């Protein structure tokens, strides 16, 4: 019976404050939703890539791969003729863009139907309803699933045009495949199956193979067969496991996914402060009620369970709402994550959100765990206080004021601990995030002491323009320190988070803009369209680059070739530069003297590496790096480290002459043109476009246009960060609103006394507005230095360790102003409802318990 009465009392308390309860639930739900949505979007993108990789790899246990240009098809013939050769199948793989339907990116998979049976079951044995003769003999014949054909708006027998590096190639849908189940249908979505020769013609890989699939026995027998096979392989060929590709992609995108997760967890931290704030107010509001319960025999354990039970109810409802909202948000964020991955890392097509049970379980644990953790201290304080002390309000305030200096000292110690964690000479991110959390906690512990000091100092300045009401507003903050300090701490953390993330994005963009100014020195840039925006690995049609370089009005030109080469198993961009006759060298060095570096780079084993590459591998001038070239693994000397913000995985740069010595690839990915003196750049762009003709679609842009496009790509990749920041602003706004509204509602009887002693409704409005305004101002002032400190950590520690970039911290006045406006606007809104309620309330009814 007693437990039932306690539960009813608890539910009645929650129901009597519907707005505060709703805001608390919304804060929990948003915190959980942000974490769940980011995890679901990340997991869906990785699952789509893994599914595509597994579908292409089939049942292969190993793959024989070559350098950037693949393997000569003669390797497959030689392998099959070897005595005791393993089961094998040749594969040509690449990406194209459809010219019809939703213009999606498609994976072209060229196979030998007669060697496919041990690896993939795309085509039924004997052909089934598929005419293998058509696939083998008809140029451009292709197979795809019904779902893919529907998306492309084609059917069996229809032509299908695809674009490959700006060149349109014709295919014909020979037949539609019927996958056996939904999982297979999803895995094969976007897959175009062709004969080897068709894929070679479409992808421009005539005479080359992407890889050769192998099927070796497990255990020692397989290892023995592999050992006997390796001496027979040509230079530049190596054997890897299919899953290595997925592992490499996971490693390549790890920093991106980790930072998104960290930003989402930061929103949850803000939500946790909100929950702590709510539960603390819940306890403070009912101190007299809780004291009476203790006085009539309720034990400390029962009181502790009562407060935690309320928190569990709030946590459970908020978490369920957060999971549902997270799934909805995840669908929108999935598109942003996919677009960013396609801009920066790899071609991936995600058509559906994967509901990962582990992610949903993590959301439940985080939501309930954060709620219960935030409620633990208020519940303990409610249970440990003696009934007589609990019933005396003044005792609580005396304790709060005497405790403030000790909390401030503990805060300084926590801040010092945080700085120590951030200063640790380690590339690991965990100490950095622990240090970041220590800064937030340490700053929060300083709030009570700072609030008491600043509010006391504000009494005089507020009293001059507003008289007695101004002094009462300032002193009310100090006299109710047990409540105002908690509210201000929650507000400070919420607003500081938005400041830190906002300054980080601003600093990143400013640094990239400065880098583009110094890097893009040519007048016109020409390149074929690439599927991965940042890589630019597409190549010119044969002879077209030379034709473009010979355009009248061009004084000099340089070329660039970008390929992906395995470095320690991770695909890494290698750039080969031919500066021609131009003296311009648009690179700034972090390590190495420019004059010496360019001279040393002429050696056939010399390379430059970008700052992220050097950071992640702990390399410097004088170090060496091993690349998987077409001539086999080769070691190169590092003669300089240059600044580069185009790839967080890092890049390796060499002269074109060095590249041609080690790689069987004479193609060109980009051309930079320097105009003759007095030459109009727009006229030169038109002349280049006319000269290029219609052989290949080319991107021809002036210096200014390319810089603008690069910044647009940057802004696009940071769209998801802006979305997370807006969500954090939403959580912060709710925090400001709920904390200050709770504070004013908790003062109902105090305000009723003032009304009873002659305070008019208008004066009450003024008093509440002044006090909430002062609290909003203090929260804003506290949040600005903390926000700048968070930005410094995000820019100089976390981003440095995640991506390897050196960024310049830019403190934007707009971001700081927005933070102050957020705090003040929310404070103003928070005071409206309590003021309106108390101005209309009957003072006698509000004081009926006195």
N, C-alpha and C positions, 0 to 999 in steps of 0.2 A: 504493500500500500504506500509506504513512504517513498519508494523509488518511483512509483507512478505519479505521485504528487510532485516530486522534483522534476520529472520529465514534463509534466503539464506546465509547471512554472517556467521552465526553460523555453518551451515552445511559445508560451504566452508572451514572454519577453521579446523573442524574435519577431513575433507577429505584431507587437505593439510599435515596432520601428520598421515599417515595411520598406521605406526608402533606403535606410542604412543597410538593411538585410539584402535588398536587391543590388545595391552598389557593391557590397562585399562579394556576393555571388558572381557579379559581372567581372570583378577584379580577378577572382580565382579562375573563372571560365576563360577570360582572355589570356591569362598567363599560361594555362594548360594548352589552350588552342594554338598559341604561337609555337610552342615547342612541338606539339603533335603535328601541326601542318608542315613545319619545316622538315621534320624527320620523314613524314610520309612523302613529301615531294622529292627529297634526296633519295630515299629508298626506291621510289618508283622509277626515277631516272636510272639508277644503278641496276635495278632489276630488269628494266627494258634492255639495257646494254648487255647484261649477262645472258638474258634470254636469246637475244640476237646472236651473241657469240657462241652460245651452246648449240643453237640451231645450225649455224654455219659449220662448227667443228664436228657436230654429230658424235659418232662413237670413236673418233680418233684419239689415240693415247698420246701421240707426239706429232709435232709438225716440223717439217724441214723448211727453214726460212733463209732468205738471203739478205742482201743489203737493201738500201732504199729503192733500187730499181727491180727488186725481186730476184727470181732465179731464171737462168736460161732454160727453156723447155727441154734442151738436150740432157739436163741433169736427170729428168724423170726417165728418159729412155735408158740412160746409163744405169740408173738405179734398178730398173726392172730386169736388166740383163745380168745383174750381179747374181752369182750362185747364192741360194738361200736368202734372196731379197725378201724383206718384210712385205706384208700387204700394204699397198699404197694407192693413192689417187691424187691426180693433179687438180689444183684449184686456182682460179683467177677471180679475184674479189675487188670490188670498188664501189664507189657511190656516184649516183647520177641524180639529176633533178628532173622530175616529170614536168612536161609542158602542158598537161591537161589535168582536169579534175582539181584537186586541192594543191597541186604543184608540190607535192611532198618529196622528201629525199628518199630515194630507193636504194636498196643494196642489190647490186648485180652480182650474181654468183655463177661463174662459169665452171661446169663440171664435165667429166667424161662419164656418160651414163653407164658404160660397160664396167667402169671401175668403182661405181658409187655404192653398190649394194652393201658392202661391209661397213659403210660409214653413215650414210643418210638414206632415209626412205621417202624422199620427196616424190619420186616417180615410182609407181608400182612395178614390180618385177615383170618383165615381158611387155612393159609399156602400159598395160591396163587400157584405159580409155584414152591414153596419150599416145600419139603417133610419134615414136622415137625417130623414125625416118625423117619426118618433117623437122624435128628439133636439130638433127645432125646435118641435114642437107640444105635447108632453106636459110638464106642469109637473114639475120635479124630475128629469127624465131625465138620466142620467149614463153615461159610458163609463169603463172602467178595464181594466188588464191582468189576465190570469189570475193572475199572481203576487200582485198587490195584493188581488184578490178572495179568494184563498186565505188571505192574512194576516188579512183582515177577516171570514172565515168567511161569505161571501155568494156567490151565483151569479147568473147572468143572470135578471132578473125579480124578484129579491128587493128589498125596501125596505132603505134604508140611512139610519140616523139619524146626523146630525153636529151637533156643538155649536159655535156661533159666539158668542164673548163671553158664554157662559152661557145662550144661547138655542138650543133644540134645533130643527133644521130637517130636514124629510124629503127624501130623495132616493130614486130608484129606479134600480137597475142595469139599464139598457136593453140593453146588450150588453157582451161582453168582447172586448178587442182582442188581437191576436196579433202582437207585435213580431217583426220579421224576424230578429233575432239577439240574442245574450245581452247585448251592450253596450246595445242599444236597450231591452231588457227591464229592465236595471238602471236606466237613465236614467229610464224611465217608472214605476218603482216608486213608489207613493205619490201618483201623479198621477190626479186625477179630472177628466175632460173633460166640459164641459157647453156648452149654448148660452149666448150673451151674457146673455139675459134671466134665465135660471135662476141664473147666477152672481151677477148683480146682486141678485136677491131673497135668495139664501142669504147673501151677504156684506154685505147692507145698503147696497149701492151703487147703488140704483135711479137711473137717469139719469146715472150716472158711468162712466167708463172708467179702468182702471189706467194704460194707456198705449196708444199706437197704433204698431204695427210698420211700418217703412218699408223699402223695398228700393231703394237708389240705386246708380247705376253707380259703379265705382271711378275714382279719378284726378280729373283736372280737371273732367270732365263731372259727376261726382257733387257735387264742391264747388260748382260753378256752380249746379246744381239746388238744393242746400241753401241757398245764399245767396239765391236767388230765393224760396225758401219761407219763410224766417225773417220777413220783413216781414208776411206774411199770418197769422202765428200770433197767437192771443189772448194777453192779458197773463197772465203766470205760466207759460206753456208754453215748453219748451225742448227742443232735440234733443240726444240723447246717443247714444253707441255702447253696444251691449249689454254689451260686456266691461267697461265702466266700473262696472257693478254689482258684478261679481266683484272688480275692483280696489279698490272702496270697502270691501267686506267684508274683503278681505285687509289693507287698511290699518287698518280698525277693530279687527281681532283681532291685529294684528302684535305689540303689546306682550305680550299673553297668551301667544302662541306662542313669542316670543323668550325670555321668562322661563322657560317650561318647558324649552326647549332649553338655556338657561344652567344650570338646576339639574341637568339630565342630564349636561352637560359637567363640572359640578363633581364628580359621582360618578366620571366618567372620570379627572379629575385625581387624585382619591383613589386610584383603581385604578392610575394611573401611578406614584404614590409607592410603592404596594405592589410593583409590578413592579421598580422601582428597588431597593427594599429586598431583594427576592428575589435579583436578579442580583448585588447587592453581596455578600450573604451567600454566594452561590454561588462568587464569586471568593475571598472571604476564607477560606471553608472549605477551598479547594483551593490556597492559596498555595504550600504545600510541593510539591504535585503539579505545579502550573504552573511552579514554579521548577526542578523536576527536568526537566520537558519542555524548558524553555529551555536547561538545562545539557547535555542530550543532543542539541541541534541544532535544536529546533523554532524557527522564526523568529518574530519579533514579529508579522509579518503573519498567520501561521498561527494564532498564539495569539489575536490579535484576532478573526480569523474564527471560531475555535472558540467563544468566548464569545458573539459575536453570533449564531452559528448556533443555539446553545442557546436564546437569546432568541427567534429566529425560529420555532423549533419550538413553544416555549411560546405565542408570540403567535398562530401559525396555529391551533393546536388550541383555544386559548381564544377566539379570534375566531369560529371556526366555531360553537363552543358558544354564544357570545354572540349570534350572528345567530339561531340557532334559538330560544334563550330570548327574544330580543327580539321575535320574531314572536308567541310565546305571550303575553308580557307586553303586547304591542301590542293584542291582542284585548281584554284586560281594560281597559287604559288608554283604548282607543277609546271605550268607553261613558262613562268619566268625562269625557273631553274633550268628547264630544257633549253630555252633560248640562250641563257648565259653559257651553258655547257657548249652549245653549238657555236657561240661567238668565240669562246676561249680555248676549248680543249679538243672536242671530238664531235663526230656526227652521231647524234642519238635521236631516235624518234620515240616519244612517249605518248601513247594514245589513251591510257587509262591509269587511274590512281590505284596503286597496290595498297590494300589495307593490311599492313603488317601487324600481326598480333603482338609482337614484341614492342612495337612503337606504342600501340594502344595501352598495353600493360604498363609501359614506362610512364605514359601520361597519367594513368591512375595512381601509380606510386608517387609521382612527383606532386600531383595535385593534393592527394590526401596527406602525403608526407610533409609537404610544405605547410599545409594548414595546421596539422597537429604540432609540428615543430614550432610554428609561430605562436600557437596557443599555450605551449608548455610553460613558459615563464609566467604569463598572467594567471594561469591556473594554479601554479605553485604558490604565487604570492597571495592569491585569494585563499588558498587552503592553510597557509602557515600563519596568517595573522590571527591574533587573539580576538575574540568577539568584541571586547571593550575597545580595543584599538581600532578595529574595523569600523565601529560605529562613530568614531570621531574623525571628521573630515580634516580637521586642522592637523591631526597627527600625520596623516598621509602627506600633506603638503610640506610639513616640517621635514619629514624624512626625505622627500624629493629634493628639497633645497640643500639639505646637508649632504645628500648623496651626489649631487651634481659635480663638485670638484673632484671627488674620487673617480667618478665615471669619466671625467675629462682626462684625468691622468691615465686611466686604463685605455682611453681612446688614443692618446699619444703613443702609448706602448704598442697598441694594435697598428697604428699608422707606421711606426718604425718597423714592425714585423713585416708589414706589407711592402715597404720600400726595400727591405732586405730580400724578400722573396723575388721581387722584380729585378733586383740587381744581381741575382745568381747567374754566373756565366754558363748557362745551359741553353740549348736550343729547344728544350721541351716546353710545351704550352701549359701543362698543369700548374707549375709554380707561378706562371704569369697570371693565370686566372685566379689562383689562390691569393696572390698579391692584390689583384683587382678587388676581390671580395673583401680583403682586409682593409683596403682603403675606404670602401663603402661603410663597413662596420665601424672603423675607427672614427670616421667623420660623424657618424650617427651618435656615437658616445660623447662627442664634444658638444652636441646640440643643446642639452639641458643647461650647461654652464654658460654657453654663449647666449642662449635665449634670455636667461636671467640678467646677464650683464647688459645686453643691448636693449631689452625691453625697459629696464630701469633707466637707461640713458635717454630713451625715446619719450619718457613722460614729459620732460620739459618742452622739447620742440613741439610735441603734439598739443600740449596745454596752451601754447601761445595762440595758435589760430582757432582751436576748437574748445578752449576753456576746460571746464571740469570734465566734460565727456572725453576729451582727448587724454587727460591724465588717468581717468578711470579705465579707458581702453588699454593703455600701456601697462598699468599696474595689474589689471585683470589677467594679462598674459603671465606675469610673474607669480601672482597669487594662486594661479591654477597650473603650476608648472608640471604637475604629474600628468596633466592631459595635453597641455600645449606642446611640451617637449616631444611627446610621442608623435603628435600630429605633424610637427615641423620636421622631424626626422624622416617620416614617411614621404612628406612632400619633397624634401631636399633630394632624397635618393631618386624619386621618380623624375623630377625635373632635370637633375644632373645627368641622368642616363640619356635623356634626349639631347642634352648639350654635347655630351661626349661623342655620341654616334654622329650627330650633325657636324661637329668640327672634324671628325675623322674623314667623312666623305668630302667635305670642303677642302681639307688638306690634300687628300688623294687627288682630287680633280685639279687643284692648283699645281701640284707637282707634275702631273702628267701633262698639263697644258704647257708648262715651262719646258719640259722635255721635248714635246712636239715642236716647239719653237726652234730649239737648237738642232733637232734631228732632221727636220724636213727642210732642207736647204735648196733642193732642186726646184725648178719652175713647174715641171709637169711630171706626173707619175702615171705609168701605164702598166696594167696587170690584168690577166684573165680573172674572171670571177671564181672565188674559192668557196667551198661549202662551209669550211670553218673560217669565220671572218678574220680572226687575228693571225692565223698561220700564213695564209696567202701562198700555199704550196702548188697552186695550179700553174700550168706551164703554157708558153706560147706555142702556137702551131709552128712547124719547122719553117725557118727562114723569116718569120714575121717579126721577131725581135730585131734582127739586123735591118729589116726594112724600116721599122719605126725609128731606129737610131739614126738612119740616114735621111730623116725628114729635113727639108730645107728650113733654115732658121735655127737649127740646133747647133750650138757651139761645141758641146761635149756631152757625154752621157756615161752612165754606169749601169751595171746589171746586177741582179740579185737572184740567187737560186736558193730556195728553202726546201729542205727535205727533213723527214723524221728518221733519226738513227737511234738505235738502242744504246743507251748508256746505263750500265748496271741494271739492265733489264727494263728500264723506263724509256718510252719513246720521247726523244728530245730533239728540238729543232736545231738543225745545223744550217748555217747560212754561208753561202759562197759568194763573195763580192768581187766584181771586176770594176775597178774605178776608172778604167780607160785612161783618157788623157786629162781628166778633171783633177785639179789639185785639192778639191774639197773632200774632207774626211769628217762626216757628221757624227762623230762619236766623242763622248766625254768619258774620261777615265777616272775610276776610283782608285786603281792601283796601276802604276806605270807612267813613265814620262812619254808624252805623245810622239815626239820626234824619234825616240829610241824604239818605241813599240812598233811603229810602222816599218821601221827598217828591219827589226827582228822578225816581223811577220812574213817577210819574203822567204824565210827558210821553209823547206818542204815539210817540216814536222812541227810548225809553229801555229798556234791558234790563240784567239781571244775568247774569253768567256764572260757572260753577263754577270752582274752582281748577284742575282738569285741563284744562278748555277754555282758560283763560287761559295755562296753562303751555305747552301744545303749540303755541299760536299766538302766543306772546310778546305777549299782550294785557294791558292794565291799565286802571285807571279813566281815562276820557278817550279810549280807543281806540274803534274802530268794527268792526262785524261785519256781513257781508252775508248775508242769508237769502233763499232762494228761496221767496217767498210766492205766494199765489194771485193777487196783483196784480202779479206780476213780481218781479225782484230788488230788495230794499230794504236800505238801510244803517241800522243801529241804533247808538246811542251806548251804551257800557258805563259804567254809573254805580256799579258795585260788583262785587266778586269774593267769592263765598261758598264756605265749605267744603262739600264734598259727596263722599261715598264710594260713591255709588250707580252711577256711570258713569265709567270711565276714559277714555272718548272725550270726556267733558265734556257739559254741558247749558247751555242758554240759558233764562233765566226772564224772563217779562214778565207784566204785569197782564192780566187777561182782556179788559178794554176795549181795550187795545192789540192783543191777538191778534185780536179780532173786526174791527178796522179793516183788517187785512191778510190775514186768512184766512177763507174761506167755510166756516166750521165752527163750529157752536154746540153741539157735543156735549160731554159731561163724562166724564172717565175715573175720577175718584175724589171722594168726599165725606168730609170730616172733621167730626165732630159733637162739640160741647162741651156736656156735660150741665149741667142746672140745679143750683144748690147743693143738696146733700142727695139728689140723684137717684142711685139705685143703678145702677151701670154695667151689671151683668149683666142687670138688668131692662130697661134701655134697649136693650141688644143684642137681647133677645127681642122687644121691641116693634117695633124696626126690621125684624127678620126677618119678623114677622107682617104688618107694613105693606107690605113689598116683595112679599109673596105669591109666586106661582109664575110670574110673567111672565118673570123672568130669574133665573138662578142668580147669587147675589151672595156675595162674600166679606165677611162682617160680623164684625169682630174688635175686641176691646177693645185699649186701648193696650198692655197687658202681653202679650196674645197676639200682636199684630203685631210687637212687639219680638222675642219669642221666635222667630217665624217668620222674621224677617229674619236673625237670627243663625243659624238652621238653614240658610237659603240660603247665607249666608257660609261656614258650615262645609262645606256640600256643594261649594261652588266650590273650597274648599281641600283637599278630599279627595285630589285628585291630588298636591298638594304634600306632604301627609302620607305618601302612598304613596312618593313619591320620597325623602322623608326616611327612611322605614323601609328603603328599598333602600340609601341611603347609610349608614345604621346597620349594615346587613348587610355592606356592603363594609368599613366601619370595623372591625367585629368580626373579620372575616376577617383584616384587616390586623394587628390587635393579636395575634391568635392566631398567625398565620404568623411575624410578626417575632420574637416572644418565644420561640416554639418553636424557630425556627431558631437563635436566640442560645444557647439551652440545649443543643440537640443539638450545636452547634459546639464546646461546651465539654466534649465527652465525655471526652477524655483528661485534661483538667484535673480533672474530677470523679473520674476513675479514680485519679489520683495521690492525691487526698484520701482516697478509700476505702482505698487501699493503705497510707496513713500512719495509719489508725485511725479514720477517720470512719465512723460507723455508718449503716446505711440510713435510720434515723429522722432522724439529724442532717443527712444529705444532703437528705432531703425538706424539712427546715426551712430549709437554706441556699438551695435553689432557690426555695422559696416566698417567703422574705424578699426575695431579689433580684428575682424577677418582680413581687412586690408593690410594691417600691420603684420599679421601672421603670413599673409601671402608675400609681402615685401621681404620679410626675414627669410622665408623659404627660398625666394628667388636669389637673395644675396648669398645665402649659404650654398645654393646649388651652383652658382657661377664658378667659384674657384674649384669646387669638387668636379664639376663638369669638365673644366679645362684640364685638371689632373687626369681624369679618365681618358680624355682625348689624347693626352701625352702618352699614357700607357698603351692605348689602342694603336697609336701611330708608331711610336718608337720601340715598343716591346712586342706586342702581340702580332702586329702586321709584319714587323721585321722577322720574327721567328716563324711566322706562318709562310710568308711569301719571299722573304729575303730582300725586300725593297727598303731603300733609305728614303724616307719621305720628309718633307718639310712641314712642320706644324703651322697651320694658318689659323689664327683666332679671328673668326668672322664676327663682326658686330651684329649682323643680321641674326645669326644663331643665338647670340646672347640676348638680344632684344626679344626674340621670340620666346625664350625661356622665361624672361621676366613677365611678358604679357600673359603667358600660360598660367603662371603662378597667381598673378593678380586677378586675371579674368575668372579663374576657377574659384579664387577666394571670394570675389564679389558675388558670384552665383551661389556659393555655399551659404552666404549670409542671408539670401533672399527668403528662403523658406522658413528658417527659424524666426526671422524678424516678423514676417507676415503672420506666422502662427501665434507668436507671443503678443503682437500688437492687438490681435483679435481675441485673445484668451481672457477669461475672467480671473483677475489676480487672486480672488478669494478661493476659487476652485483649485488653482495651482498651488495654493498655500495650505490646503486643507489638512496636510499631514503635520504642519508645524505646531 
